């Protein structure tokens, strides 16, 4: 039986790497917004920030609560939780690949799009149109399962939903910026879920 302290240490180590990667990349790209955001985008951003703060608070509670607080824990096997460490690391690698491929074109979608942005369709962007979102969702879900704790799983679920709700706004900005080029890209590349079976008959812009 693996001690709970090991899983808590793994959770906070991976979470710190995830947060530091984003902070480092945001600083290195020195992005600037190129247009005013919509009211819907502002609302989503405010709600997302609220749940991100809740996630942070719950993470500290998760660290401080004794293991005897069993009513907050979800019964998962050690094998499942250990596998989530591997999934999180894979998600981090995919996220860093996407950020590196996007390079200076990156900007938080809710902050608007830079006027000098280029349409990137290679690397992870050949697999899905929103690999950064996919990487973040995989990381958040894997960390939530790794914690096996309601304190982490509840805000994780809300953050994942809010992230997915941002996609229509980002897609509309990309269509406005790149026009037919992005519409053609939408036809051949899935939105969020990698298409393992290309002949499944599902339009790329639906997934």
C-alpha positions, -999 to +999 in steps of 0.1 A: +000+000+000+014+034-011+013+061+015-011+090+007+018+114+012+034+100-020+003+109-040+001+144-024+038+150-032+033+138-068+002+160-072+019+192-060+051+185-080+032+180-113+009+209-106+039+232-099+056+221-132+023+228-150+019+263-135+056+272-140+055+262-176+026+285-183+041+314-164+075+310-181+059+308-216+036+338-210+067+358-199+089+347-228+064+354-255+055+389-242+020+387-258-002+417-263-039+417-270-050+428-305-087+434-300-113+440-273-129+409-258-166+402-259-188+404-229-193+367-229-156+362-229-152+385-200-178+366-180-162+333-188-128+347-177-142+360-144-159+326-137-128+307-147-106+328-124-131+322-095-129+285-100-091+286-104-089+304-071-112+278-055-089+251-070-059+267-054-076+269-020-088+233-022-053+222-032-039+236+000-067+220+020-060+187+003-024+190+015-033+199+050-063+176+057-053+144+075-058+111+057-085+103+082-109+127+063-122+097+043-155+113+034-136+135+009-118+107-008-128+087-038-119+050-035-094+044-063-067+018-065-031+027-063-026+014-099-052+039-112-036+068-093-001+058-104-012+056-140-025+092-137+011+103-130+021+090-164-010+106-180-002+139-165+034+138-177+022+129-212-002+158-210+026+181-199+048+170-228+019+175-253+011+209-239+048+221-241+050+208-277+019+228-285+032+260-268+066+256-285+050+251-319+027+281-315+057+302-303+052+340-304+017+335-319+004+324-285-020+347-266-047+338-241-079+335-262-099+356-238-075+384-241-079+389-278-058+380-308-026+397-320-027+413-354+005+396-365-007+361-356+001+334-382-021+303-387-002+273-374-013+239-387+018+217-382+029+196-352+002+191-327-020+215-346-022+188-373-038+165-348-063+189-332-071+225-337-068+233-300-039+212-286-032+236-258-068+232-245-065+195-249-032+193-230-046+214-201-078+193-199-058+161-198-035+175-171-064+188-150-084+156-152-054+134-146-044+154-115-080+153-102-080+115-105-045+113-090-058+132-059-088+109-055-103+138-035-136+156-039-119+189-030-099+187-063-124+168-085-152+193-081-134+225-093-116+204-119-149+195-135-160+231-136-127+243-150-128+217-178-164+227-187-154+264-187-124+257-209-145+239-234-170+268-234-143+291-246-137+273-278-166+289-298-153+324-290-118+314-301-130+298-333-150+329-342-119+350-337-098+327-358-123+326-386-125+364-385-087+367-387-079+339-412-111+335-432-113+307-457-079+294-447-092+286-412-125+272-426-105+248-447-084+239-417-116+232-397-127+207-424-096+185-422-087+188-385-108+178-354-115+205-329-106+189-297-107+151-299-080+134-320-095+114-349-080+080-345-102+066-373-101+090-402-130+072-420-154+073-391-176+097-411-176+124-384-169+159-397-137+173-383-152+206-372-177+186-349-150+171-327 
